[in-house]
Amino acid sequence: MTVADLPRAGIDSAAAPRSSAAVAALSIEGVSYSYGARRALHDVSFAVQPASFTALLGLNGAGKSTLVALITRLFGLQSGRISIFGDDIASAPGEALRQLGVVFQPRTLDLDLSVMQNLQYHAALHGIGRGEARSRADQLLTRIGLADRAGNKVRDLSGGQMRRLEIARALLHRPRLLLLDEATVGLDVKARADLIGHVRRLVTDDGVSVLWTTHLFDEIEASDDLVILHHGEVLARGAIAKIATDTGTEGLHAAFRQLTGTDHLGGAS
Amino acid sequence: MSAPALERPTGFTPAQYLICLNGIVWREALRFLHQRERFVSALVRPLVWLFIFAAGFRQVLGISIIPPYETYILYEVYITPGLMAMIQLFNGMQSSLSMVYDREMGNMRTLLVSPLPRWYLLSCKLLAGTAVSILQVYAFLAIAWFWDIEPPHIGYLTVLPALALTGLMLGALGMLISSGIKQLENFAGVMNFVIFPMFFASSALYPLWRVLEGSPALYYVCQFNPFTHAVELIRFALYGQINWISLAVVGGSTAAFLIGAMLAYNPSRGLGRRGAAGGET
C-alpha cells in the first residue's frame, strides 16, 4: 500500500463556505514580514483558486516557510491580509483554520505516542469526538498501510511512514485547503512520486485546493498554477507557459534562471 | 471552479470545546505515564526532604502552636504542605519547559493550528499540567501517610480545590516565563532564578514568625511571595480551613500570571532562529 492509496479527503459540510460566491481558496494580499532588520517577505500577493494545485517555487531562504508560518498563524501578520475561503485569518482565525490542513516541513508528530493516539489527539484539537475520530483514523490508516502499526509508537516508524502519517493527519478533519511545506523532504524517489500523485488526485477527484511549496522543478507540472518566490518577493505567477512567454524564454528552468539570476541547484530534474 | 454553496456552522459548540480539553489532558497524562522517570523524580524530590531533611531538623526547629494546627506538631507535619506546593512548583516549571521543548521540536505547531481560540488552547495546556501535578501530590501524600503524616480524612478532599488553584498559578507563572525564553538551553538558568528563591523565601520550610526573628527584611519578602500564600492555602485546606488572605493572593496572582502569559505568548519565539519551519526562512 502506498501513499497514493490515501483516502479521498471529501469535503466536510462544516467547513464549506458560507456563500456561493467564487472566493479564492487562499488569498494573500500585500504581505510583508521582517525578522528585525532582515526582510523575509515583501509585498507578497497571490491566490490559490478552489480545486487547483498551486506550486510555490523558491530556493532555500526565499521566504516560503515564513509564508507558511503566517498562513497558519504561527507568526502574526505585520502587514497585508491573508484569507482562506474568504475568512480572514486575523479577524476570523477559527473559521479560517478549520478549513486548512497543514503538513509542516519538520516532523510535528509526538514520538512518544502511538500512531492512533497522534491521530486522536489531532481530532480532539478540531473538536471531533472520539468515536468519529477512531472511525476516520481507522479508514486513513488502512489506506496508507499503517493499520497494523496503529498501536506502535511513532518513533518506531520510518521517515517515509511518518510523512504518510502526517498527510493522513492533515486530512483527518477534512480540510478544503491543504498546505504542504516541502513535504517530500527526506523521502525516497518512489515515496515522493506516490505522495505527489496522491495530492494531485485530491485536487482532481475531490476538489481539494493545494498549495505545495517546493524548491524542486520536477514536482511541478505544466498545468499547475505557479508562483515564483525569490528573496521574499513574488517574481512571477501564472501558468508555466505564460511565465515563459512573459520572460521570453523556453521552459521553466530558463524562466527561473532569468527571473532570479541564479542557477537552480535543488532540482532532481 | 467555484466553491460549493453549502451552509456551515460558525464557531464551536461547548461539546467541541470539551473534546479539545479532554484531548489535551489525555495527551499530557499519556506523556506523563510514558515518562516514568519524570514521575519517580517528581516523588523522590519531596520525599528526600521529608525523610532526610525533616528528620535532621526535627530537633532544631521547634514549631509552636500556630493556625491551622491546634496542638504541637512534628516538623515533618509542618513542611508537608510546603513540599506539596514544591511538587506543583517544579511541575509548573517542567510543564513550561515542555512547552519550550515542544515549540523547538515542532509539536507545539500541531496545537497552535487548531481552529479553537489560542487562549483556550493554552488554558487547556495549563489545566492538563495542573491535573498531572495533583496526581503527583496525592501520590506523595499516600507515601507520606506511612511516615505518620496523617491529616484529617476530610483534608484529602478539601485540599483538592486549593491544589487546583495553586497548580494553575504556578503553571501560569511557568507559561509566562517560557514566553520569554528563546531557546531550551536558557531554561535551566531561569529555573534557578525562580524556583529556589520562591521556595526558600516562603513559609514552606519555616514559619514566618521564625523568619521575622532572624531577618525582618526577608520576612516582608516572604509576605510578598505568592508561593508563601500557595503554601498557606494548601496548609489550611489540608485541615479543612480557608486562609482568606492566601486565597485572595493566589487567586489574584493566578489571574495576573495567566493574563500575562496569554499576552506574552508568541509562537514565533524560538522558531525564528532556525527559520520559520525549522529549516529555512
Interface residues (C-beta under 8 A of the other chain):
Chain A: I11 S13 A14 A15 A16 P17 R18 S19 S20 A21 A22 V23 A25 Y35 A40 Q49 P50 A51 S52 N60 G61 A62 G63 K64 S65 T66 V68 A69 T72 R73 L74 F75 G76 F85 P93 G94 E95 A96 L97 R98 L100 V102 F104 Q105 P106 R107 T108 L109 D110 D112 L113 Q117 Q120 Y121 H122 A123 A124 L125 H126 G127 I128 G129 R130 R176 D181 E182 V185 G207
Chain B: M1 S2 A3 P4 A5 L6 E7 R8 P9 T10 G11 F12 T13 A15 Q16 Y17 I19 C20 N22 G23 I24 W26 R27 L30 R31 H34 Q35 G106 N107 R109 T110 L111 L112 V113 S114 P115 L116 P117 R118 L121 N266 P267 S268 L271 G272 G275 A276 A277 G278 G279 E280 T281
